[in-house]
Amino acid sequence: INLQKLSKLVDSFAPSCGKLTSNKGDLEDLVDNELNKAADAITAAANHLAKLKSKPTDGYSTYELRIHGSILDAAIAVTNAIGKLIKAAAISQQEIVQAGRGTSSKSTFYKKNNRWTEGLISAAKAVASSTNTLIETADGVLSGRSSPEHLIVASKNVAASTAQLVAASRVKADFMSKSQESLEQASKAVGIACRTLVRQVQDMIKNRDQEEERVDYEQLGAHEFKVMEMEQQVKILQL
């Protein structure tokens, strides 16, 4: 399975907010299922990314292999962290419902707190969607269709959607809740993984720029070499 197919798989599991208004009678199952599907999809994404590392690498230079490997490692770390985050969110929302519903049913609680429920599902959808974009962008960078800068933006969007999910849970969570604390820690882990990915890409950009600026002096004629030497001396004097 390639990264494009994988991104479609993740997207197919992403929660759909539109279902909320049309299936209010099944809110209990809807919320639980959406979070669980998102967690399963992210875990599948991480597993498939890991398998990509064992694919044939004929035709790549040592430098390209190192760059591709570092990006895949960082992307796998992000998806693993997101999987743990969504599972932590599922546990947290179950605790919130259990504490807040009293003698009423889960479905009644979700209906009574419909805005919070919509926010929770929307946040879960944002995490799954941003992860989908991250996978698509990583595929684009590795295949040369997207610039490394796009991957930095995608990684930052993952971190932002993670914060949205944590905030949605925090609204209803009890003070000093252990499950909420676990969710907060999972969110920090996602942030660390995203920053690591960004650093890997920034190193890739730096190496790319240095490679573009490198000049093959052996191919220069005497006149061209002298002109370049003079230009460098001028730049030194201008410092």
Helices and strands as residue ranges (DSSP letters): H 3-13, H 18-22, G 24-26, H 27-52, H 62-100, H 106-112, H 114-143, H 148-170, H 178-213, G 217-219, H 222-238
